[in-house]
């Protein structure tokens, strides 16, 4: 079961095999091709972790439409397509203890006064709404598949460097201002969610660096 698998992962320090598959998540055909390959090679999906996301510095009053579409395509559409395909994979194989985890953001729960991030916040608010909507639809379907949103604050990744693509010094300063979360902190939250008893529905985990103000 997934619960046993998660417990084994915890006790053994995340063992396993990573099998990469190149996929442009802004292209639905490539997403469908990826799920087809997973079905052929590995039977299907039992756990789907929607981790991909990006931010473009495009304010609401002056932003470029291309940047807005890019955020919608990856943060909202790709997440929705992957969720749909993962659910269908579980359903056709009678997997009733599967899990769909959306890596959301604290920006899906509050709006910081930085104009360049407002459209990004809107896409993450959409993730918050979609996760709860997914939970409700799974209950309507009499399924025991669970849906969870994990919402980190500032995590030290390449995220800020992509957001401040014309100012790497500003990006670096973002991570130097406080002791940030690490990717491992978010991974630990994922393992915790997967390891919860099957009768426990964890809807959302909000996690910030202790020193983060907003």
C-alpha positions as CSV (number, residue, x, y, z in Angstrom):
1,X,0.0,0.0,0.0
2,X,1.0,3.6,-0.3
3,X,1.1,4.0,3.4
4,X,3.6,1.1,3.8
5,X,5.7,2.5,0.9
6,X,5.9,5.9,2.5
7,X,6.9,4.4,5.8
8,X,9.7,2.4,4.1
9,X,10.9,5.6,2.4
10,X,11.0,7.4,5.7
11,X,13.0,4.7,7.4
12,X,15.4,4.2,4.6
13,X,16.1,7.8,3.7
14,X,14.2,8.1,0.4
15,X,15.6,5.1,-1.5
16,X,14.4,4.5,-5.0
17,X,15.1,4.9,-8.7
18,X,14.6,8.2,-10.6
19,X,13.6,7.7,-14.2
20,X,13.6,11.1,-16.0
21,X,11.2,11.9,-18.8
22,X,11.5,15.1,-20.8
23,X,8.2,16.9,-21.1
24,X,7.2,20.5,-21.9
25,X,4.4,21.0,-19.5
26,X,3.0,23.9,-21.5
27,X,2.3,21.5,-24.3
28,X,-0.7,19.2,-23.7
29,X,0.4,16.7,-26.3
30,X,3.7,16.2,-24.6
31,X,1.9,15.7,-21.2
32,X,-0.4,13.0,-22.7
33,X,2.6,11.3,-24.4
34,X,4.3,11.2,-21.0
35,X,1.4,9.5,-19.3
36,X,1.1,7.1,-22.2
37,X,4.8,6.2,-21.7
38,X,4.3,5.8,-18.0
39,X,1.4,3.4,-18.7
40,X,3.5,1.3,-21.1
41,X,6.6,1.2,-19.0
42,X,5.2,1.3,-15.4
43,X,1.5,0.3,-15.6
44,X,0.3,3.7,-14.4
45,X,0.4,6.4,-11.7
46,X,-0.4,5.8,-8.0
47,X,1.0,9.1,-6.7
48,X,1.1,12.4,-8.7
49,X,3.1,15.3,-7.3
50,X,2.4,18.5,-9.3
51,X,5.6,20.3,-8.6
52,X,6.3,22.4,-11.7
53,X,5.6,26.1,-11.4
54,X,7.0,29.4,-12.4
55,X,6.6,33.2,-12.0
56,X,7.2,35.9,-14.5
57,X,7.6,39.5,-13.4
58,X,4.5,40.7,-15.2
59,X,2.3,43.2,-13.2
60,X,-1.5,43.4,-13.8
61,X,-1.4,46.9,-15.2
62,X,1.7,46.6,-17.5
63,X,2.5,42.9,-17.8
64,X,3.0,41.1,-21.1
65,X,0.3,38.7,-22.2
66,X,2.9,36.1,-23.1
67,X,4.2,36.0,-19.6
68,X,0.6,35.7,-18.2
69,X,-0.2,32.8,-20.6
70,X,3.0,31.1,-19.6
71,X,2.1,31.1,-15.9
72,X,-1.5,30.0,-16.7
73,X,-0.2,27.2,-18.9
74,X,2.2,25.8,-16.4
75,X,0.8,26.7,-13.0
76,X,-2.9,26.0,-13.8
77,X,-3.4,24.1,-17.0
78,X,-0.5,21.6,-16.7
79,X,-1.4,20.9,-13.1
80,X,-5.1,20.3,-14.1
81,X,-4.1,18.0,-17.1
82,X,-1.7,16.0,-15.0
83,X,-4.3,15.6,-12.2
84,X,-6.9,14.5,-14.7
85,X,-4.6,11.9,-16.3
86,X,-3.3,10.6,-13.0
87,X,-6.9,10.1,-11.7
88,X,-7.9,8.3,-14.9
89,X,-4.8,6.1,-14.5
90,X,-5.7,5.2,-11.0
91,X,-9.4,4.7,-11.8
92,X,-8.8,2.3,-14.7
93,X,-6.6,0.1,-12.4
94,X,-8.9,0.3,-9.4
95,X,-6.3,2.2,-7.3
96,X,-8.4,3.6,-4.5
97,X,-5.6,4.7,-2.1
98,X,-3.8,7.0,-4.5
99,X,-2.7,10.5,-3.8
100,X,-2.5,13.8,-5.8
101,X,-0.3,16.4,-4.2
102,X,-0.1,20.0,-5.5
103,X,3.0,22.0,-4.6
104,X,1.3,25.3,-4.1
105,X,2.7,28.4,-2.4
106,X,2.0,30.8,0.4
107,X,1.2,33.1,-2.5
108,X,-1.9,31.0,-2.9
109,X,-3.1,32.2,0.4
110,X,-2.1,35.9,0.7
111,X,-1.0,38.6,-1.7
112,X,2.3,40.4,-1.0
113,X,2.5,44.1,-2.1
114,X,4.9,43.4,-5.0
115,X,3.2,44.2,-8.2
116,X,5.4,41.9,-10.3
117,X,4.1,38.9,-8.4
118,X,0.3,39.6,-8.5
119,X,-0.6,37.5,-11.5
120,X,1.6,34.7,-10.1
121,X,-0.4,34.9,-6.9
122,X,-3.6,34.6,-8.9
123,X,-2.4,31.3,-10.4
124,X,-1.6,30.0,-7.0
125,X,-4.9,31.0,-5.6
126,X,-6.3,28.9,-8.4
127,X,-4.3,26.0,-7.2
128,X,-5.8,26.4,-3.7
129,X,-9.3,26.4,-5.2
130,X,-8.6,23.5,-7.5
131,X,-7.2,21.3,-4.7
132,X,-10.3,21.7,-2.6
133,X,-12.5,21.3,-5.7
134,X,-10.6,18.1,-6.5
135,X,-11.2,16.8,-2.9
136,X,-14.9,17.4,-3.3
137,X,-15.1,15.7,-6.7
138,X,-13.2,12.7,-5.3
139,X,-15.8,12.4,-2.5
140,X,-18.6,12.7,-5.0
141,X,-17.0,9.8,-6.9
142,X,-16.9,7.7,-3.7
143,X,-13.1,7.5,-4.1
144,X,-10.6,7.2,-1.3
145,X,-7.9,8.9,-3.4
146,X,-6.7,11.9,-1.4
147,X,-5.8,15.5,-2.5
148,X,-3.4,17.7,-0.7
149,X,-1.9,21.2,-1.2
150,X,1.6,21.9,0.2
151,X,2.2,25.7,0.4
152,X,5.8,26.7,1.0
153,X,7.1,30.2,1.6
154,X,10.6,31.1,0.5
155,X,12.5,28.0,-0.6
156,X,16.1,28.3,-1.7
157,X,15.9,27.1,-5.3
158,X,16.5,28.7,-8.8
159,X,13.0,30.3,-8.5
160,X,14.2,33.8,-7.7
161,X,16.9,33.7,-10.3
162,X,14.3,33.0,-13.0
163,X,11.9,35.6,-11.6
164,X,14.7,38.3,-11.4
165,X,16.3,37.1,-14.7
166,X,17.8,40.5,-15.3
167,X,19.2,41.0,-11.8
168,X,21.0,38.0,-10.4
169,X,22.3,40.0,-7.5
170,X,18.7,40.8,-6.4
171,X,17.8,37.1,-6.7
172,X,20.8,36.1,-4.6
173,X,19.9,38.7,-2.0
174,X,16.4,37.2,-1.7
175,X,17.9,34.0,-0.4
176,X,20.5,35.7,1.8
177,X,18.0,37.9,3.7
178,X,16.8,35.1,5.9
179,X,17.4,31.4,6.5
180,X,15.2,29.9,3.8
181,X,13.5,26.6,3.5
182,X,15.3,23.9,1.7
183,X,14.0,21.6,-1.0
184,X,14.4,18.7,1.5
185,X,12.0,20.5,3.9
186,X,9.2,20.4,1.2
187,X,10.1,16.7,0.4
188,X,9.7,15.9,4.1
189,X,6.3,17.4,4.0
190,X,5.4,15.3,1.0
191,X,6.5,12.1,2.8
192,X,4.6,13.1,5.9
193,X,1.4,13.6,3.8
194,X,1.9,10.2,2.1
195,X,2.5,8.5,5.4
196,X,-0.7,9.7,7.0
197,X,-3.2,7.0,7.9
198,X,-5.6,6.3,5.0
199,X,-8.6,7.7,7.0
200,X,-6.7,11.1,7.4
201,X,-7.3,13.7,4.7
202,X,-4.6,16.5,5.0
203,X,-6.0,19.3,2.9
204,X,-3.2,21.8,3.1
205,X,0.2,22.3,4.7
206,X,1.4,25.9,5.0
207,X,5.1,26.2,5.8
208,X,7.3,29.3,6.0
209,X,10.9,29.9,7.1
210,X,10.7,30.9,10.7
211,X,12.2,34.3,9.9
212,X,9.9,35.1,7.1
213,X,7.6,38.0,7.8
214,X,5.0,37.9,5.0
